[in-house]
Amino acid sequence: MIKIPVISGEEAIKALTKAGYYRRRQKGSHVRLYHENRQAVTVPLQKTLKKGTLRGILRTAEIDLEYFIKLMKK
């Protein structure tokens, strides 16, 4: 089983951008990302995202953990 990485909100945004998401707006410390064919995702700009928060972001974005880790390495 793959471990969920400990990353920042900015790192998560960079990986989601590689998956086709784009920044549309920001309110305070939360960035709203949109995709043409998928549901919108909100990512908090924190130094470290909690594992449950990252898991929820990936579930909403319909991206599995293995693919997300590959996106981070690109």
PDB file of N, CA, C and O in Angstrom:
ATOM      1  N   MET A   1       0.840  -1.183   0.000  1.00  0.00           N
ATOM      2  CA  MET A   1       0.000   0.000   0.000  1.00  0.00           C
ATOM      3  C   MET A   1       0.884   1.244   0.000  1.00  0.00           C
ATOM      4  O   MET A   1       1.908   1.294   0.681  1.00  0.00           O
ATOM      5  N   ILE A   2       0.480   2.220  -0.755  1.00  0.00           N
ATOM      6  CA  ILE A   2       1.248   3.452  -0.895  1.00  0.00           C
ATOM      7  C   ILE A   2       0.896   4.395   0.245  1.00  0.00           C
ATOM      8  O   ILE A   2      -0.274   4.562   0.592  1.00  0.00           O
ATOM      9  N   LYS A   3       1.924   5.010   0.824  1.00  0.00           N
ATOM     10  CA  LYS A   3       1.705   5.990   1.881  1.00  0.00           C
ATOM     11  C   LYS A   3       1.310   7.335   1.285  1.00  0.00           C
ATOM     12  O   LYS A   3       1.785   7.721   0.217  1.00  0.00           O
ATOM     13  N   ILE A   4       0.450   8.026   1.981  1.00  0.00           N
ATOM     14  CA  ILE A   4       0.059   9.370   1.566  1.00  0.00           C
ATOM     15  C   ILE A   4       1.207  10.313   1.904  1.00  0.00           C
ATOM     16  O   ILE A   4       1.654  10.348   3.050  1.00  0.00           O
ATOM     17  N   PRO A   5       1.696  11.083   0.920  1.00  0.00           N
ATOM     18  CA  PRO A   5       2.832  11.969   1.180  1.00  0.00           C
ATOM     19  C   PRO A   5       2.434  13.175   2.033  1.00  0.00           C
ATOM     20  O   PRO A   5       1.276  13.593   2.041  1.00  0.00           O
ATOM     21  N   VAL A   6       3.399  13.714   2.737  1.00  0.00           N
ATOM     22  CA  VAL A   6       3.202  14.938   3.505  1.00  0.00           C
ATOM     23  C   VAL A   6       3.685  16.081   2.621  1.00  0.00           C
ATOM     24  O   VAL A   6       4.885  16.241   2.398  1.00  0.00           O
ATOM     25  N   ILE A   7       2.739  16.872   2.118  1.00  0.00           N
ATOM     26  CA  ILE A   7       3.074  17.951   1.194  1.00  0.00           C
ATOM     27  C   ILE A   7       2.355  19.225   1.595  1.00  0.00           C
ATOM     28  O   ILE A   7       1.471  19.210   2.451  1.00  0.00           O
ATOM     29  N   SER A   8       2.743  20.327   0.970  1.00  0.00           N
ATOM     30  CA  SER A   8       2.090  21.611   1.230  1.00  0.00           C
ATOM     31  C   SER A   8       0.926  21.794   0.265  1.00  0.00           C
ATOM     32  O   SER A   8       0.759  21.023  -0.680  1.00  0.00           O
ATOM     33  N   GLY A   9       0.145  22.798   0.509  1.00  0.00           N
ATOM     34  CA  GLY A   9      -0.963  23.109  -0.381  1.00  0.00           C
ATOM     35  C   GLY A   9      -0.477  23.517  -1.763  1.00  0.00           C
ATOM     36  O   GLY A   9      -1.089  23.153  -2.767  1.00  0.00           O
ATOM     37  N   GLU A  10       0.614  24.267  -1.824  1.00  0.00           N
ATOM     38  CA  GLU A  10       1.178  24.688  -3.112  1.00  0.00           C
ATOM     39  C   GLU A  10       1.649  23.496  -3.927  1.00  0.00           C
ATOM     40  O   GLU A  10       1.467  23.468  -5.145  1.00  0.00           O
ATOM     41  N   GLU A  11       2.254  22.510  -3.271  1.00  0.00           N
ATOM     42  CA  GLU A  11       2.699  21.309  -3.984  1.00  0.00           C
ATOM     43  C   GLU A  11       1.505  20.540  -4.545  1.00  0.00           C
ATOM     44  O   GLU A  11       1.572  20.000  -5.649  1.00  0.00           O
ATOM     45  N   ALA A  12       0.429  20.493  -3.792  1.00  0.00           N
ATOM     46  CA  ALA A  12      -0.782  19.818  -4.259  1.00  0.00           C
ATOM     47  C   ALA A  12      -1.364  20.554  -5.464  1.00  0.00           C
ATOM     48  O   ALA A  12      -1.822  19.923  -6.416  1.00  0.00           O
ATOM     49  N   ILE A  13      -1.348  21.874  -5.425  1.00  0.00           N
ATOM     50  CA  ILE A  13      -1.860  22.677  -6.532  1.00  0.00           C
ATOM     51  C   ILE A  13      -1.023  22.448  -7.787  1.00  0.00           C
ATOM     52  O   ILE A  13      -1.570  22.329  -8.883  1.00  0.00           O
ATOM     53  N   LYS A  14       0.293  22.385  -7.636  1.00  0.00           N
ATOM     54  CA  LYS A  14       1.170  22.144  -8.788  1.00  0.00           C
ATOM     55  C   LYS A  14       0.857  20.795  -9.436  1.00  0.00           C
ATOM     56  O   LYS A  14       0.791  20.695 -10.661  1.00  0.00           O
ATOM     57  N   ALA A  15       0.664  19.764  -8.620  1.00  0.00           N
ATOM     58  CA  ALA A  15       0.367  18.432  -9.155  1.00  0.00           C
ATOM     59  C   ALA A  15      -1.008  18.415  -9.829  1.00  0.00           C
ATOM     60  O   ALA A  15      -1.166  17.814 -10.891  1.00  0.00           O
ATOM     61  N   LEU A  16      -1.990  19.062  -9.226  1.00  0.00           N
ATOM     62  CA  LEU A  16      -3.328  19.096  -9.820  1.00  0.00           C
ATOM     63  C   LEU A  16      -3.338  19.905 -11.118  1.00  0.00           C
ATOM     64  O   LEU A  16      -4.114  19.614 -12.029  1.00  0.00           O
ATOM     65  N   THR A  17      -2.484  20.910 -11.198  1.00  0.00           N
ATOM     66  CA  THR A  17      -2.357  21.694 -12.431  1.00  0.00           C
ATOM     67  C   THR A  17      -1.862  20.807 -13.564  1.00  0.00           C
ATOM     68  O   THR A  17      -2.299  20.951 -14.706  1.00  0.00           O
ATOM     69  N   LYS A  18      -0.956  19.893 -13.254  1.00  0.00           N
ATOM     70  CA  LYS A  18      -0.457  18.958 -14.258  1.00  0.00           C
ATOM     71  C   LYS A  18      -1.539  17.984 -14.709  1.00  0.00           C
ATOM     72  O   LYS A  18      -1.439  17.402 -15.790  1.00  0.00           O
ATOM     73  N   ALA A  19      -2.562  17.805 -13.897  1.00  0.00           N
ATOM     74  CA  ALA A  19      -3.677  16.923 -14.237  1.00  0.00           C
ATOM     75  C   ALA A  19      -4.773  17.660 -15.003  1.00  0.00           C
ATOM     76  O   ALA A  19      -5.808  17.071 -15.315  1.00  0.00           O
ATOM     77  N   GLY A  20      -4.560  18.935 -15.310  1.00  0.00           N
ATOM     78  CA  GLY A  20      -5.531  19.686 -16.099  1.00  0.00           C
ATOM     79  C   GLY A  20      -6.360  20.692 -15.321  1.00  0.00           C
ATOM     80  O   GLY A  20      -7.209  21.364 -15.907  1.00  0.00           O
ATOM     81  N   TYR A  21      -6.142  20.816 -14.028  1.00  0.00           N
ATOM     82  CA  TYR A  21      -6.859  21.810 -13.230  1.00  0.00           C
ATOM     83  C   TYR A  21      -6.200  23.173 -13.402  1.00  0.00           C
ATOM     84  O   TYR A  21      -5.015  23.256 -13.726  1.00  0.00           O
ATOM     85  N   TYR A  22      -6.954  24.230 -13.188  1.00  0.00           N
ATOM     86  CA  TYR A  22      -6.406  25.578 -13.251  1.00  0.00           C
ATOM     87  C   TYR A  22      -7.014  26.423 -12.138  1.00  0.00           C
ATOM     88  O   TYR A  22      -8.150  26.218 -11.712  1.00  0.00           O
ATOM     89  N   ARG A  23      -6.198  27.395 -11.681  1.00  0.00           N
ATOM     90  CA  ARG A  23      -6.668  28.299 -10.626  1.00  0.00           C
ATOM     91  C   ARG A  23      -7.705  29.240 -11.207  1.00  0.00           C
ATOM     92  O   ARG A  23      -7.532  29.810 -12.284  1.00  0.00           O
ATOM     93  N   ARG A  24      -8.783  29.385 -10.461  1.00  0.00           N
ATOM     94  CA  ARG A  24      -9.797  30.325 -10.918  1.00  0.00           C
ATOM     95  C   ARG A  24      -9.963  31.465  -9.922  1.00  0.00           C
ATOM     96  O   ARG A  24     -10.125  32.623 -10.308  1.00  0.00           O
ATOM     97  N   ARG A  25      -9.920  31.131  -8.661  1.00  0.00           N
ATOM     98  CA  ARG A  25     -10.072  32.194  -7.655  1.00  0.00           C
ATOM     99  C   ARG A  25      -9.437  31.770  -6.344  1.00  0.00           C
ATOM    100  O   ARG A  25      -9.141  30.597  -6.113  1.00  0.00           O
ATOM    101  N   GLN A  26      -9.239  32.769  -5.494  1.00  0.00           N
ATOM    102  CA  GLN A  26      -8.693  32.524  -4.168  1.00  0.00           C
ATOM    103  C   GLN A  26      -9.397  33.435  -3.186  1.00  0.00           C
ATOM    104  O   GLN A  26      -9.610  34.617  -3.453  1.00  0.00           O
ATOM    105  N   LYS A  27      -9.753  32.869  -2.048  1.00  0.00           N
ATOM    106  CA  LYS A  27     -10.359  33.664  -0.987  1.00  0.00           C
ATOM    107  C   LYS A  27      -9.617  33.322   0.291  1.00  0.00           C
ATOM    108  O   LYS A  27      -9.744  32.218   0.821  1.00  0.00           O
ATOM    109  N   GLY A  28      -8.852  34.267   0.774  1.00  0.00           N
ATOM    110  CA  GLY A  28      -8.050  34.026   1.965  1.00  0.00           C
ATOM    111  C   GLY A  28      -6.980  32.995   1.683  1.00  0.00           C
ATOM    112  O   GLY A  28      -6.167  33.172   0.776  1.00  0.00           O
ATOM    113  N   SER A  29      -6.971  31.921   2.451  1.00  0.00           N
ATOM    114  CA  SER A  29      -5.949  30.897   2.295  1.00  0.00           C
ATOM    115  C   SER A  29      -6.466  29.663   1.562  1.00  0.00           C
ATOM    116  O   SER A  29      -5.897  28.581   1.701  1.00  0.00           O
ATOM    117  N   HIS A  30      -7.534  29.812   0.784  1.00  0.00           N
ATOM    118  CA  HIS A  30      -8.100  28.685   0.041  1.00  0.00           C
ATOM    119  C   HIS A  30      -8.140  29.019  -1.450  1.00  0.00           C
ATOM    120  O   HIS A  30      -8.613  30.083  -1.849  1.00  0.00           O
ATOM    121  N   VAL A  31      -7.638  28.094  -2.261  1.00  0.00           N
ATOM    122  CA  VAL A  31      -7.612  28.266  -3.705  1.00  0.00           C
ATOM    123  C   VAL A  31      -8.626  27.323  -4.323  1.00  0.00           C
ATOM    124  O   VAL A  31      -8.689  26.146  -3.968  1.00  0.00           O
ATOM    125  N   ARG A  32      -9.409  27.835  -5.237  1.00  0.00           N
ATOM    126  CA  ARG A  32     -10.419  27.033  -5.925  1.00  0.00           C
ATOM    127  C   ARG A  32      -9.874  26.664  -7.304  1.00  0.00           C
ATOM    128  O   ARG A  32      -9.543  27.537  -8.106  1.00  0.00           O
ATOM    129  N   LEU A  33      -9.784  25.360  -7.567  1.00  0.00           N
ATOM    130  CA  LEU A  33      -9.274  24.853  -8.831  1.00  0.00           C
ATOM    131  C   LEU A  33     -10.419  24.263  -9.638  1.00  0.00           C
ATOM    132  O   LEU A  33     -11.301  23.600  -9.093  1.00  0.00           O
ATOM    133  N   TYR A  34     -10.396  24.511 -10.939  1.00  0.00           N
ATOM    134  CA  TYR A  34     -11.440  24.018 -11.822  1.00  0.00           C
ATOM    135  C   TYR A  34     -10.832  23.157 -12.921  1.00  0.00           C
ATOM    136  O   TYR A  34      -9.666  23.311 -13.284  1.00  0.00           O
ATOM    137  N   HIS A  35     -11.645  22.253 -13.439  1.00  0.00           N
ATOM    138  CA  HIS A  35     -11.263  21.366 -14.532  1.00  0.00           C
ATOM    139  C   HIS A  35     -12.426  21.331 -15.509  1.00  0.00           C
ATOM    140  O   HIS A  35     -13.584  21.471 -15.114  1.00  0.00           O
ATOM    141  N   GLU A  36     -12.119  21.147 -16.761  1.00  0.00           N
ATOM    142  CA  GLU A  36     -13.154  21.156 -17.790  1.00  0.00           C
ATOM    143  C   GLU A  36     -14.167  20.020 -17.615  1.00  0.00           C
ATOM    144  O   GLU A  36     -15.361  20.222 -17.838  1.00  0.00           O
ATOM    145  N   ASN A  37     -13.703  18.829 -17.217  1.00  0.00           N
ATOM    146  CA  ASN A  37     -14.579  17.659 -17.162  1.00  0.00           C
ATOM    147  C   ASN A  37     -14.786  17.085 -15.766  1.00  0.00           C
ATOM    148  O   ASN A  37     -15.468  16.073 -15.613  1.00  0.00           O
ATOM    149  N   ARG A  38     -14.218  17.706 -14.766  1.00  0.00           N
ATOM    150  CA  ARG A  38     -14.318  17.158 -13.413  1.00  0.00           C
ATOM    151  C   ARG A  38     -14.874  18.194 -12.450  1.00  0.00           C
ATOM    152  O   ARG A  38     -15.060  19.361 -12.797  1.00  0.00           O
ATOM    153  N   GLN A  39     -15.132  17.740 -11.246  1.00  0.00           N
ATOM    154  CA  GLN A  39     -15.668  18.607 -10.204  1.00  0.00           C
ATOM    155  C   GLN A  39     -14.582  19.566  -9.703  1.00  0.00           C
ATOM    156  O   GLN A  39     -13.402  19.216  -9.688  1.00  0.00           O
ATOM    157  N   ALA A  40     -14.979  20.758  -9.298  1.00  0.00           N
ATOM    158  CA  ALA A  40     -14.045  21.746  -8.761  1.00  0.00           C
ATOM    159  C   ALA A  40     -13.500  21.282  -7.416  1.00  0.00           C
ATOM    160  O   ALA A  40     -14.159  20.539  -6.688  1.00  0.00           O
ATOM    161  N   VAL A  41     -12.281  21.732  -7.095  1.00  0.00           N
ATOM    162  CA  VAL A  41     -11.596  21.316  -5.867  1.00  0.00           C
ATOM    163  C   VAL A  41     -11.105  22.556  -5.140  1.00  0.00           C
ATOM    164  O   VAL A  41     -10.622  23.496  -5.771  1.00  0.00           O
ATOM    165  N   THR A  42     -11.224  22.565  -3.828  1.00  0.00           N
ATOM    166  CA  THR A  42     -10.683  23.633  -3.002  1.00  0.00           C
ATOM    167  C   THR A  42      -9.472  23.100  -2.250  1.00  0.00           C
ATOM    168  O   THR A  42      -9.543  22.060  -1.596  1.00  0.00           O
ATOM    169  N   VAL A  43      -8.348  23.832  -2.349  1.00  0.00           N
ATOM    170  CA  VAL A  43      -7.107  23.421  -1.688  1.00  0.00           C
ATOM    171  C   VAL A  43      -6.686  24.512  -0.716  1.00  0.00           C
ATOM    172  O   VAL A  43      -6.521  25.661  -1.128  1.00  0.00           O
ATOM    173  N   PRO A  44      -6.504  24.188   0.569  1.00  0.00           N
ATOM    174  CA  PRO A  44      -6.015  25.182   1.525  1.00  0.00           C
ATOM    175  C   PRO A  44      -4.521  25.402   1.349  1.00  0.00           C
ATOM    176  O   PRO A  44      -3.774  24.454   1.108  1.00  0.00           O
ATOM    177  N   LEU A  45      -4.088  26.642   1.468  1.00  0.00           N
ATOM    178  CA  LEU A  45      -2.669  26.964   1.347  1.00  0.00           C
ATOM    179  C   LEU A  45      -2.016  26.842   2.719  1.00  0.00           C
ATOM    180  O   LEU A  45      -1.814  27.839   3.412  1.00  0.00           O
ATOM    181  N   GLN A  46      -1.695  25.638   3.095  1.00  0.00           N
ATOM    182  CA  GLN A  46      -1.056  25.362   4.372  1.00  0.00           C
ATOM    183  C   GLN A  46       0.337  24.804   4.121  1.00  0.00           C
ATOM    184  O   GLN A  46       0.619  24.286   3.040  1.00  0.00           O
ATOM    185  N   LYS A  47       1.207  24.909   5.122  1.00  0.00           N
ATOM    186  CA  LYS A  47       2.560  24.373   4.977  1.00  0.00           C
ATOM    187  C   LYS A  47       2.539  22.870   4.828  1.00  0.00           C
ATOM    188  O   LYS A  47       3.300  22.313   4.037  1.00  0.00           O
ATOM    189  N   THR A  48       1.676  22.205   5.579  1.00  0.00           N
ATOM    190  CA  THR A  48       1.508  20.757   5.438  1.00  0.00           C
ATOM    191  C   THR A  48       0.017  20.440   5.485  1.00  0.00           C
ATOM    192  O   THR A  48      -0.703  20.866   6.389  1.00  0.00           O
ATOM    193  N   LEU A  49      -0.420  19.686   4.495  1.00  0.00           N
ATOM    194  CA  LEU A  49      -1.813  19.247   4.458  1.00  0.00           C
ATOM    195  C   LEU A  49      -1.955  17.987   5.296  1.00  0.00           C
ATOM    196  O   LEU A  49      -1.106  17.097   5.243  1.00  0.00           O
ATOM    197  N   LYS A  50      -3.022  17.918   6.061  1.00  0.00           N
ATOM    198  CA  LYS A  50      -3.285  16.697   6.807  1.00  0.00           C
ATOM    199  C   LYS A  50      -3.632  15.589   5.822  1.00  0.00           C
ATOM    200  O   LYS A  50      -4.130  15.848   4.727  1.00  0.00           O
ATOM    201  N   LYS A  51      -3.365  14.363   6.222  1.00  0.00           N
ATOM    202  CA  LYS A  51      -3.593  13.224   5.333  1.00  0.00           C
ATOM    203  C   LYS A  51      -5.056  13.115   4.915  1.00  0.00           C
ATOM    204  O   LYS A  51      -5.350  12.806   3.760  1.00  0.00           O
ATOM    205  N   GLY A  52      -5.950  13.362   5.824  1.00  0.00           N
ATOM    206  CA  GLY A  52      -7.375  13.290   5.505  1.00  0.00           C
ATOM    207  C   GLY A  52      -7.805  14.385   4.543  1.00  0.00           C
ATOM    208  O   GLY A  52      -8.669  14.172   3.693  1.00  0.00           O
ATOM    209  N   THR A  53      -7.200  15.556   4.682  1.00  0.00           N
ATOM    210  CA  THR A  53      -7.499  16.666   3.779  1.00  0.00           C
ATOM    211  C   THR A  53      -7.044  16.325   2.368  1.00  0.00           C
ATOM    212  O   THR A  53      -7.790  16.518   1.408  1.00  0.00           O
ATOM    213  N   LEU A  54      -5.822  15.818   2.239  1.00  0.00           N
ATOM    214  CA  LEU A  54      -5.308  15.436   0.928  1.00  0.00           C
ATOM    215  C   LEU A  54      -6.134  14.304   0.328  1.00  0.00           C
ATOM    216  O   LEU A  54      -6.416  14.308  -0.871  1.00  0.00           O
ATOM    217  N   ARG A  55      -6.520  13.349   1.144  1.00  0.00           N
ATOM    218  CA  ARG A  55      -7.349  12.238   0.674  1.00  0.00           C
ATOM    219  C   ARG A  55      -8.690  12.761   0.153  1.00  0.00           C
ATOM    220  O   ARG A  55      -9.189  12.285  -0.867  1.00  0.00           O
ATOM    221  N   GLY A  56      -9.265  13.729   0.848  1.00  0.00           N
ATOM    222  CA  GLY A  56     -10.528  14.322   0.409  1.00  0.00           C
ATOM    223  C   GLY A  56     -10.387  15.095  -0.891  1.00  0.00           C
ATOM    224  O   GLY A  56     -11.274  15.057  -1.744  1.00  0.00           O
ATOM    225  N   ILE A  57      -9.275  15.796  -1.040  1.00  0.00           N
ATOM    226  CA  ILE A  57      -9.014  16.532  -2.277  1.00  0.00           C
ATOM    227  C   ILE A  57      -8.915  15.562  -3.452  1.00  0.00           C
ATOM    228  O   ILE A  57      -9.495  15.798  -4.512  1.00  0.00           O
ATOM    229  N   LEU A  58      -8.180  14.476  -3.258  1.00  0.00           N
ATOM    230  CA  LEU A  58      -8.013  13.488  -4.321  1.00  0.00           C
ATOM    231  C   LEU A  58      -9.327  12.785  -4.650  1.00  0.00           C
ATOM    232  O   LEU A  58      -9.596  12.484  -5.813  1.00  0.00           O
ATOM    233  N   ARG A  59     -10.135  12.527  -3.644  1.00  0.00           N
ATOM    234  CA  ARG A  59     -11.432  11.887  -3.865  1.00  0.00           C
ATOM    235  C   ARG A  59     -12.331  12.817  -4.677  1.00  0.00           C
ATOM    236  O   ARG A  59     -13.004  12.371  -5.606  1.00  0.00           O
ATOM    237  N   THR A  60     -12.345  14.090  -4.336  1.00  0.00           N
ATOM    238  CA  THR A  60     -13.163  15.056  -5.067  1.00  0.00           C
ATOM    239  C   THR A  60     -12.676  15.210  -6.504  1.00  0.00           C
ATOM    240  O   THR A  60     -13.477  15.324  -7.432  1.00  0.00           O
ATOM    241  N   ALA A  61     -11.349  15.211  -6.679  1.00  0.00           N
ATOM    242  CA  ALA A  61     -10.765  15.368  -8.012  1.00  0.00           C
ATOM    243  C   ALA A  61     -10.823  14.082  -8.825  1.00  0.00           C
ATOM    244  O   ALA A  61     -10.488  14.081 -10.009  1.00  0.00           O
ATOM    245  N   GLU A  62     -11.245  12.990  -8.200  1.00  0.00           N
ATOM    246  CA  GLU A  62     -11.318  11.683  -8.850  1.00  0.00           C
ATOM    247  C   GLU A  62      -9.953  11.253  -9.401  1.00  0.00           C
ATOM    248  O   GLU A  62      -9.843  10.766 -10.526  1.00  0.00           O
ATOM    249  N   ILE A  63      -8.917  11.446  -8.575  1.00  0.00           N
ATOM    250  CA  ILE A  63      -7.549  11.068  -8.918  1.00  0.00           C
ATOM    251  C   ILE A  63      -7.072  10.075  -7.874  1.00  0.00           C
ATOM    252  O   ILE A  63      -7.206  10.314  -6.674  1.00  0.00           O
ATOM    253  N   ASP A  64      -6.512   8.956  -8.333  1.00  0.00           N
ATOM    254  CA  ASP A  64      -6.009   7.985  -7.359  1.00  0.00           C
ATOM    255  C   ASP A  64      -4.611   8.395  -6.888  1.00  0.00           C
ATOM    256  O   ASP A  64      -3.927   9.187  -7.537  1.00  0.00           O
ATOM    257  N   LEU A  65      -4.209   7.845  -5.758  1.00  0.00           N
ATOM    258  CA  LEU A  65      -2.974   8.244  -5.095  1.00  0.00           C
ATOM    259  C   LEU A  65      -1.745   7.959  -5.950  1.00  0.00           C
ATOM    260  O   LEU A  65      -0.822   8.774  -5.987  1.00  0.00           O
ATOM    261  N   GLU A  66      -1.714   6.823  -6.634  1.00  0.00           N
ATOM    262  CA  GLU A  66      -0.564   6.472  -7.465  1.00  0.00           C
ATOM    263  C   GLU A  66      -0.358   7.496  -8.576  1.00  0.00           C
ATOM    264  O   GLU A  66       0.766   7.935  -8.820  1.00  0.00           O
ATOM    265  N   TYR A  67      -1.436   7.873  -9.245  1.00  0.00           N
ATOM    266  CA  TYR A  67      -1.358   8.861 -10.316  1.00  0.00           C
ATOM    267  C   TYR A  67      -0.926  10.219  -9.761  1.00  0.00           C
ATOM    268  O   TYR A  67      -0.139  10.923 -10.393  1.00  0.00           O
ATOM    269  N   PHE A  68      -1.430  10.586  -8.599  1.00  0.00           N
ATOM    270  CA  PHE A  68      -1.066  11.863  -7.980  1.00  0.00           C
ATOM    271  C   PHE A  68       0.432  11.906  -7.673  1.00  0.00           C
ATOM    272  O   PHE A  68       1.080  12.927  -7.899  1.00  0.00           O
ATOM    273  N   ILE A  69       0.978  10.820  -7.166  1.00  0.00           N
ATOM    274  CA  ILE A  69       2.410  10.776  -6.855  1.00  0.00           C
ATOM    275  C   ILE A  69       3.232  10.882  -8.146  1.00  0.00           C
ATOM    276  O   ILE A  69       4.282  11.524  -8.155  1.00  0.00           O
ATOM    277  N   LYS A  70       2.767  10.262  -9.225  1.00  0.00           N
ATOM    278  CA  LYS A  70       3.447  10.397 -10.515  1.00  0.00           C
ATOM    279  C   LYS A  70       3.427  11.840 -10.991  1.00  0.00           C
ATOM    280  O   LYS A  70       4.421  12.330 -11.528  1.00  0.00           O
ATOM    281  N   LEU A  71       2.309  12.524 -10.801  1.00  0.00           N
ATOM    282  CA  LEU A  71       2.205  13.924 -11.190  1.00  0.00           C
ATOM    283  C   LEU A  71       3.167  14.795 -10.391  1.00  0.00           C
ATOM    284  O   LEU A  71       3.738  15.748 -10.923  1.00  0.00           O
ATOM    285  N   MET A  72       3.345  14.468  -9.120  1.00  0.00           N
ATOM    286  CA  MET A  72       4.264  15.242  -8.275  1.00  0.00           C
ATOM    287  C   MET A  72       5.709  15.090  -8.746  1.00  0.00           C
ATOM    288  O   MET A  72       6.501  16.024  -8.618  1.00  0.00           O
ATOM    289  N   LYS A  73       6.060  13.925  -9.288  1.00  0.00           N
ATOM    290  CA  LYS A  73       7.436  13.664  -9.707  1.00  0.00           C
ATOM    291  C   LYS A  73       7.770  14.267 -11.066  1.00  0.00           C
ATOM    292  O   LYS A  73       8.945  14.407 -11.405  1.00  0.00           O
ATOM    293  N   LYS A  74       6.744  14.627 -11.856  1.00  0.00           N
ATOM    294  CA  LYS A  74       6.986  15.208 -13.189  1.00  0.00           C
ATOM    295  C   LYS A  74       7.630  16.559 -13.092  1.00  0.00           C
ATOM    296  O   LYS A  74       7.902  17.188 -14.115  1.00  0.00           O
TER     297      LYS A  74
END
